[in-house]
Amino acid sequence: MSGNTTRTDAHRGRRREIVFAALTLAASVLFALIVIPTGVTTPSSVKHLPLSPAFLPYLLTIAIGLFALIHMLEAIFAPHIPGEDEDMMSGVHPRWKSRLLMLCALLLVYLLVPDRLGMLLTSVLVTVALLAIGGERRPVILLGVGITVPLLVYLFFAHVAQVPLPTGIFEDWM
């Protein structure tokens, strides 16, 4: 394949990333300005924002918008990476079927196991497995992210938002 065609395909891929990020950013702005205010009812008795039913939708919408903005800026300003063109040309990962099957199995684990193991332990196991399936091999990253992110999410929902979550084998400890 000629270098000119490869460069055009890479340019097209970057442009696709920019368009996708811009559409995601626009959707998050529409959600924040129109969908959440009209769709989520907040009782007048709620005085603190974290206790409001609209808090989590706003938080998630802002996070998605921020990540879309970062992705768009990265697609616009990031330097060309050698070998990026060849990766984009292949299209589909060679082991996509096994990865899809593993993802379905993990979702099934997430559905069936929290009552026995507890939500926190199940989340840690599934997060570490998802990172490994995604290609991460560094133990510090696997365990660091695999423990920290589920723990922070669990602490937020269990203690700040007061959402009852299954404790499983840790029932006597909590």
Protein Blocks (a to p, Z undefined) as FASTA:
>chain_A
ZZklmmmmmmmmmmmmmmmmmmmmmmmmmmmmmmmmmmpccdfklmbfklpmklmmmmmm
mmmmmmmmmmmmmmmmpccdehklmmmmnopafklmmmmmmmmmmmmmmmmmmmmnopkl
mmmmmmmmmmmmnopabfklmmmmmmmmmmmmmmmmmmmnopacdekjmmmmZZ
